[in-house]
Amino acid sequence: GNPDLPTAVNITWSSINFKTILQWQPKPSGYFYTVEINGMTSDTKRKCILTAETECDVTDVLRNVKETYTAHILSVTSSGMDNFEEPPFAVSEQFTPYNQTVLGKPEIKNYTQKGSKLNVVFQDPLTPYTFPNGSFQSIRDIFQHDLEYKLYYWKDQSSGKKDTRTKSHAFEVNVDSTKNYCFYIQGIIPSRREDRNGQESVVVCTSVGRNILDEYGAEVFIIIAVIAIAIFTLAIVLSVILCKRKKAKAAREKEPLNGV
């Protein structure tokens, strides 16, 4: 090998829902990289052979998600892979997909607020891995009973949050039937020491029984009331003034007749 070739630095694993990208630096000039993935109980597999890039999608060689892997990033010339000397390389930190992949955003499929019940139905994020029939496995298919979801919910325009958990695809919680609620969902792996909480879903708000107080707040209602009272008062004052003017005009029109 060529000991003068630079070796990779700042090697990181980036993994969401088991789609895993290996990244490093620097950009090569006059040489290439080749990635070797080594499992503790599996054979070495090569990926991104003679690449000029500084990232490599290694998802397909990490199918045993409970295996612990390390990556060797080899620095080689175009002919360096043909000789028997070991090229210079850098070694990544260990990575176990089952313990370290980030849970992606759940998708909220449906929600209803009827009376004092808020019902939310959601869908698991999918992984890049497939079943024999070609359909994609979800994170639930892999984590099974280790996977939970948490629903965070609160009254619209309020900062006080409540939460509840489930291992199913749905939530049902008791709410104030006169108020609208906002909520989001997050996947959790309670058995993990790190990266327990997944990405948060979009925030959704119900719109049942919404009135002007809910929409704009009591302050705007008070302002509208004050304006209405002012308009009403002005109308009365104008009516009185116009009435007095009519009476005065009528009195002036009668004066010549009285003088005849």
TORKOL-4160 file (C-alpha; in steps of 0.2 Angstrom, whole numbers, padded with zeros to 4 digits, m for minus):
260
<pt num="1" X="0000" Y="0000" Z="0000"/>
<pt num="2" X="0004" Y="0018" Z="0000"/>
<pt num="3" X="0007" Y="0025" Z="0017"/>
<pt num="4" X="0007" Y="0043" Z="0011"/>
<pt num="5" X="m0011" Y="0043" Z="0006"/>
<pt num="6" X="m0022" Y="0052" Z="0018"/>
<pt num="7" X="m0034" Y="0042" Z="0029"/>
<pt num="8" X="m0052" Y="0046" Z="0032"/>
<pt num="9" X="m0057" Y="0057" Z="0048"/>
<pt num="10" X="m0073" Y="0062" Z="0056"/>
<pt num="11" X="m0082" Y="0046" Z="0052"/>
<pt num="12" X="m0100" Y="0046" Z="0057"/>
<pt num="13" X="m0115" Y="0034" Z="0055"/>
<pt num="14" X="m0131" Y="0042" Z="0050"/>
<pt num="15" X="m0146" Y="0031" Z="0052"/>
<pt num="16" X="m0165" Y="0034" Z="0051"/>
<pt num="17" X="m0178" Y="0019" Z="0051"/>
<pt num="18" X="m0163" Y="0008" Z="0047"/>
<pt num="19" X="m0157" Y="0017" Z="0031"/>
<pt num="20" X="m0139" Y="0020" Z="0036"/>
<pt num="21" X="m0126" Y="0031" Z="0028"/>
<pt num="22" X="m0108" Y="0031" Z="0032"/>
<pt num="23" X="m0100" Y="0048" Z="0030"/>
<pt num="24" X="m0082" Y="0055" Z="0032"/>
<pt num="25" X="m0069" Y="0067" Z="0027"/>
<pt num="26" X="m0059" Y="0073" Z="0017"/>
<pt num="27" X="m0063" Y="0074" Z="m0001"/>
<pt num="28" X="m0050" Y="0063" Z="m0010"/>
<pt num="29" X="m0038" Y="0070" Z="m0023"/>
<pt num="30" X="m0028" Y="0058" Z="m0033"/>
<pt num="31" X="m0034" Y="0043" Z="m0024"/>
<pt num="32" X="m0050" Y="0034" Z="m0019"/>
<pt num="33" X="m0059" Y="0026" Z="m0005"/>
<pt num="34" X="m0066" Y="0009" Z="m0002"/>
<pt num="35" X="m0077" Y="0004" Z="0012"/>
<pt num="36" X="m0076" Y="m0012" Z="0021"/>
<pt num="37" X="m0090" Y="m0017" Z="0034"/>
<pt num="38" X="m0085" Y="m0029" Z="0047"/>
<pt num="39" X="m0098" Y="m0038" Z="0058"/>
<pt num="40" X="m0093" Y="m0046" Z="0075"/>
<pt num="41" X="m0100" Y="m0063" Z="0069"/>
<pt num="42" X="m0102" Y="m0060" Z="0050"/>
<pt num="43" X="m0090" Y="m0059" Z="0035"/>
<pt num="44" X="m0082" Y="m0043" Z="0029"/>
<pt num="45" X="m0092" Y="m0035" Z="0015"/>
<pt num="46" X="m0085" Y="m0021" Z="0003"/>
<pt num="47" X="m0096" Y="m0006" Z="m0002"/>
<pt num="48" X="m0093" Y="0009" Z="m0013"/>
<pt num="49" X="m0077" Y="0002" Z="m0021"/>
<pt num="50" X="m0065" Y="0015" Z="m0028"/>
<pt num="51" X="m0077" Y="0030" Z="m0024"/>
<pt num="52" X="m0072" Y="0048" Z="m0025"/>
<pt num="53" X="m0087" Y="0052" Z="m0013"/>
<pt num="54" X="m0086" Y="0054" Z="0006"/>
<pt num="55" X="m0102" Y="0045" Z="0010"/>
<pt num="56" X="m0108" Y="0027" Z="0007"/>
<pt num="57" X="m0125" Y="0019" Z="0009"/>
<pt num="58" X="m0122" Y="0003" Z="0018"/>
<pt num="59" X="m0140" Y="m0001" Z="0022"/>
<pt num="60" X="m0140" Y="m0017" Z="0012"/>
<pt num="61" X="m0125" Y="m0025" Z="0022"/>
<pt num="62" X="m0133" Y="m0021" Z="0039"/>
<pt num="63" X="m0148" Y="m0033" Z="0037"/>
<pt num="64" X="m0143" Y="m0042" Z="0053"/>
<pt num="65" X="m0149" Y="m0027" Z="0063"/>
<pt num="66" X="m0144" Y="m0033" Z="0080"/>
<pt num="67" X="m0126" Y="m0036" Z="0074"/>
<pt num="68" X="m0112" Y="m0024" Z="0079"/>
<pt num="69" X="m0102" Y="m0017" Z="0065"/>
<pt num="70" X="m0087" Y="m0007" Z="0062"/>
<pt num="71" X="m0082" Y="0001" Z="0045"/>
<pt num="72" X="m0064" Y="0002" Z="0038"/>
<pt num="73" X="m0062" Y="0016" Z="0026"/>
<pt num="74" X="m0047" Y="0011" Z="0014"/>
<pt num="75" X="m0037" Y="0025" Z="0005"/>
<pt num="76" X="m0032" Y="0017" Z="m0012"/>
<pt num="77" X="m0026" Y="0022" Z="m0029"/>
<pt num="78" X="m0035" Y="0014" Z="m0044"/>
<pt num="79" X="m0022" Y="0000" Z="m0044"/>
<pt num="80" X="m0020" Y="m0001" Z="m0025"/>
<pt num="81" X="m0033" Y="m0015" Z="m0024"/>
<pt num="82" X="m0024" Y="m0027" Z="m0034"/>
<pt num="83" X="m0008" Y="m0029" Z="m0024"/>
<pt num="84" X="m0007" Y="m0040" Z="m0008"/>
<pt num="85" X="m0001" Y="m0026" Z="0004"/>
<pt num="86" X="m0014" Y="m0018" Z="0016"/>
<pt num="87" X="m0019" Y="0000" Z="0011"/>
<pt num="88" X="m0020" Y="0013" Z="0024"/>
<pt num="89" X="m0037" Y="0014" Z="0032"/>
<pt num="90" X="m0047" Y="0022" Z="0046"/>
<pt num="91" X="m0059" Y="0013" Z="0058"/>
<pt num="92" X="m0076" Y="0020" Z="0063"/>
<pt num="93" X="m0084" Y="0018" Z="0080"/>
<pt num="94" X="m0095" Y="0003" Z="0082"/>
<pt num="95" X="m0113" Y="0004" Z="0076"/>
<pt num="96" X="m0128" Y="m0008" Z="0081"/>
<pt num="97" X="m0143" Y="m0003" Z="0070"/>
<pt num="98" X="m0156" Y="m0010" Z="0082"/>
<pt num="99" X="m0149" Y="0001" Z="0096"/>
<pt num="100" X="m0144" Y="0016" Z="0087"/>
<pt num="101" X="m0155" Y="0019" Z="0072"/>
<pt num="102" X="m0166" Y="0034" Z="0074"/>
<pt num="103" X="m0185" Y="0032" Z="0074"/>
<pt num="104" X="m0193" Y="0042" Z="0060"/>
<pt num="105" X="m0209" Y="0052" Z="0060"/>
<pt num="106" X="m0225" Y="0042" Z="0062"/>
<pt num="107" X="m0239" Y="0047" Z="0050"/>
<pt num="108" X="m0255" Y="0053" Z="0057"/>
<pt num="109" X="m0269" Y="0044" Z="0046"/>
<pt num="110" X="m0285" Y="0050" Z="0055"/>
<pt num="111" X="m0291" Y="0059" Z="0070"/>
<pt num="112" X="m0308" Y="0063" Z="0077"/>
<pt num="113" X="m0314" Y="0073" Z="0092"/>
<pt num="114" X="m0332" Y="0068" Z="0097"/>
<pt num="115" X="m0339" Y="0074" Z="0114"/>
<pt num="116" X="m0325" Y="0071" Z="0127"/>
<pt num="117" X="m0315" Y="0058" Z="0117"/>
<pt num="118" X="m0300" Y="0062" Z="0105"/>
<pt num="119" X="m0296" Y="0047" Z="0094"/>
<pt num="120" X="m0280" Y="0047" Z="0084"/>
<pt num="121" X="m0275" Y="0033" Z="0072"/>
<pt num="122" X="m0257" Y="0033" Z="0065"/>
<pt num="123" X="m0245" Y="0023" Z="0054"/>
<pt num="124" X="m0228" Y="0016" Z="0058"/>
<pt num="125" X="m0213" Y="0022" Z="0048"/>
<pt num="126" X="m0207" Y="0010" Z="0035"/>
<pt num="127" X="m0189" Y="0003" Z="0033"/>
<pt num="128" X="m0179" Y="0000" Z="0017"/>
<pt num="129" X="m0179" Y="m0019" Z="0021"/>
<pt num="130" X="m0193" Y="m0030" Z="0013"/>
<pt num="131" X="m0202" Y="m0046" Z="0016"/>
<pt num="132" X="m0200" Y="m0060" Z="0003"/>
<pt num="133" X="m0216" Y="m0054" Z="m0006"/>
<pt num="134" X="m0208" Y="m0037" Z="m0009"/>
<pt num="135" X="m0218" Y="m0027" Z="0004"/>
<pt num="136" X="m0208" Y="m0015" Z="0015"/>
<pt num="137" X="m0205" Y="m0020" Z="0033"/>
<pt num="138" X="m0211" Y="m0006" Z="0046"/>
<pt num="139" X="m0201" Y="m0002" Z="0061"/>
<pt num="140" X="m0214" Y="m0012" Z="0071"/>
<pt num="141" X="m0210" Y="m0027" Z="0061"/>
<pt num="142" X="m0192" Y="m0026" Z="0067"/>
<pt num="143" X="m0194" Y="m0019" Z="0085"/>
<pt num="144" X="m0210" Y="m0028" Z="0089"/>
<pt num="145" X="m0214" Y="m0027" Z="0108"/>
<pt num="146" X="m0199" Y="m0015" Z="0111"/>
<pt num="147" X="m0208" Y="m0001" Z="0101"/>
<pt num="148" X="m0220" Y="0011" Z="0110"/>
<pt num="149" X="m0228" Y="0027" Z="0105"/>
<pt num="150" X="m0232" Y="0042" Z="0115"/>
<pt num="151" X="m0245" Y="0055" Z="0111"/>
<pt num="152" X="m0243" Y="0073" Z="0117"/>
<pt num="153" X="m0259" Y="0083" Z="0118"/>
<pt num="154" X="m0264" Y="0100" Z="0124"/>
<pt num="155" X="m0279" Y="0112" Z="0123"/>
<pt num="156" X="m0277" Y="0124" Z="0108"/>
<pt num="157" X="m0268" Y="0140" Z="0113"/>
<pt num="158" X="m0262" Y="0132" Z="0130"/>
<pt num="159" X="m0245" Y="0127" Z="0135"/>
<pt num="160" X="m0249" Y="0113" Z="0147"/>
<pt num="161" X="m0246" Y="0096" Z="0139"/>
<pt num="162" X="m0252" Y="0079" Z="0144"/>
<pt num="163" X="m0246" Y="0063" Z="0137"/>
<pt num="164" X="m0251" Y="0045" Z="0135"/>
<pt num="165" X="m0243" Y="0029" Z="0128"/>
<pt num="166" X="m0248" Y="0014" Z="0117"/>
<pt num="167" X="m0241" Y="m0001" Z="0109"/>
<pt num="168" X="m0255" Y="m0001" Z="0096"/>
<pt num="169" X="m0259" Y="0010" Z="0081"/>
<pt num="170" X="m0272" Y="0021" Z="0090"/>
<pt num="171" X="m0275" Y="0032" Z="0105"/>
<pt num="172" X="m0291" Y="0037" Z="0114"/>
<pt num="173" X="m0290" Y="0050" Z="0127"/>
<pt num="174" X="m0302" Y="0060" Z="0137"/>
<pt num="175" X="m0303" Y="0079" Z="0133"/>
<pt num="176" X="m0314" Y="0094" Z="0137"/>
<pt num="177" X="m0328" Y="0093" Z="0124"/>
<pt num="178" X="m0329" Y="0112" Z="0123"/>
<pt num="179" X="m0311" Y="0114" Z="0118"/>
<pt num="180" X="m0300" Y="0111" Z="0103"/>
<pt num="181" X="m0284" Y="0101" Z="0105"/>
<pt num="182" X="m0267" Y="0100" Z="0097"/>
<pt num="183" X="m0256" Y="0084" Z="0097"/>
<pt num="184" X="m0241" Y="0075" Z="0090"/>
<pt num="185" X="m0234" Y="0057" Z="0091"/>
<pt num="186" X="m0217" Y="0051" Z="0094"/>
<pt num="187" X="m0210" Y="0033" Z="0094"/>
<pt num="188" X="m0200" Y="0027" Z="0109"/>
<pt num="189" X="m0189" Y="0012" Z="0113"/>
<pt num="190" X="m0189" Y="0011" Z="0132"/>
<pt num="191" X="m0176" Y="m0002" Z="0133"/>
<pt num="192" X="m0163" Y="0009" Z="0125"/>
<pt num="193" X="m0150" Y="0019" Z="0135"/>
<pt num="194" X="m0148" Y="0032" Z="0122"/>
<pt num="195" X="m0158" Y="0038" Z="0107"/>
<pt num="196" X="m0174" Y="0032" Z="0115"/>
<pt num="197" X="m0185" Y="0045" Z="0108"/>
<pt num="198" X="m0189" Y="0046" Z="0089"/>
<pt num="199" X="m0193" Y="0060" Z="0078"/>
<pt num="200" X="m0209" Y="0070" Z="0081"/>
<pt num="201" X="m0224" Y="0069" Z="0069"/>
<pt num="202" X="m0232" Y="0084" Z="0062"/>
<pt num="203" X="m0243" Y="0094" Z="0074"/>
<pt num="204" X="m0262" Y="0093" Z="0071"/>
<pt num="205" X="m0276" Y="0103" Z="0079"/>
<pt num="206" X="m0294" Y="0098" Z="0080"/>
<pt num="207" X="m0307" Y="0111" Z="0074"/>
<pt num="208" X="m0323" Y="0105" Z="0083"/>
<pt num="209" X="m0335" Y="0119" Z="0090"/>
<pt num="210" X="m0323" Y="0133" Z="0087"/>
<pt num="211" X="m0330" Y="0150" Z="0091"/>
<pt num="212" X="m0323" Y="0168" Z="0091"/>
<pt num="213" X="m0316" Y="0166" Z="0109"/>
<pt num="214" X="m0306" Y="0151" Z="0104"/>
<pt num="215" X="m0300" Y="0159" Z="0088"/>
<pt num="216" X="m0296" Y="0176" Z="0093"/>
<pt num="217" X="m0296" Y="0176" Z="0112"/>
<pt num="218" X="m0305" Y="0186" Z="0125"/>
<pt num="219" X="m0296" Y="0202" Z="0122"/>
<pt num="220" X="m0302" Y="0204" Z="0104"/>
<pt num="221" X="m0320" Y="0200" Z="0110"/>
<pt num="222" X="m0319" Y="0214" Z="0123"/>
<pt num="223" X="m0312" Y="0226" Z="0110"/>
<pt num="224" X="m0327" Y="0222" Z="0098"/>
<pt num="225" X="m0339" Y="0224" Z="0113"/>
<pt num="226" X="m0332" Y="0241" Z="0116"/>
<pt num="227" X="m0333" Y="0246" Z="0098"/>
<pt num="228" X="m0351" Y="0240" Z="0097"/>
<pt num="229" X="m0356" Y="0250" Z="0113"/>
<pt num="230" X="m0347" Y="0266" Z="0106"/>
<pt num="231" X="m0357" Y="0264" Z="0089"/>
<pt num="232" X="m0373" Y="0261" Z="0098"/>
<pt num="233" X="m0370" Y="0276" Z="0109"/>
<pt num="234" X="m0366" Y="0287" Z="0094"/>
<pt num="235" X="m0381" Y="0282" Z="0085"/>
<pt num="236" X="m0392" Y="0287" Z="0100"/>
<pt num="237" X="m0383" Y="0304" Z="0102"/>
<pt num="238" X="m0385" Y="0307" Z="0083"/>
<pt num="239" X="m0404" Y="0302" Z="0084"/>
<pt num="240" X="m0406" Y="0315" Z="0099"/>
<pt num="241" X="m0397" Y="0329" Z="0089"/>
<pt num="242" X="m0407" Y="0326" Z="0073"/>
<pt num="243" X="m0423" Y="0325" Z="0083"/>
<pt num="244" X="m0419" Y="0342" Z="0092"/>
<pt num="245" X="m0415" Y="0350" Z="0075"/>
<pt num="246" X="m0431" Y="0344" Z="0067"/>
<pt num="247" X="m0441" Y="0352" Z="0082"/>
<pt num="248" X="m0431" Y="0368" Z="0080"/>
<pt num="249" X="m0434" Y="0369" Z="0061"/>
<pt num="250" X="m0453" Y="0365" Z="0064"/>
<pt num="251" X="m0454" Y="0379" Z="0077"/>
<pt num="252" X="m0445" Y="0392" Z="0065"/>
<pt num="253" X="m0457" Y="0388" Z="0051"/>
<pt num="254" X="m0472" Y="0392" Z="0062"/>
<pt num="255" X="m0466" Y="0409" Z="0068"/>
<pt num="256" X="m0472" Y="0419" Z="0052"/>
<pt num="257" X="m0490" Y="0412" Z="0054"/>
<pt num="258" X="m0491" Y="0417" Z="0072"/>
<pt num="259" X="m0487" Y="0435" Z="0067"/>
<pt num="260" X="m0501" Y="0437" Z="0054"/>
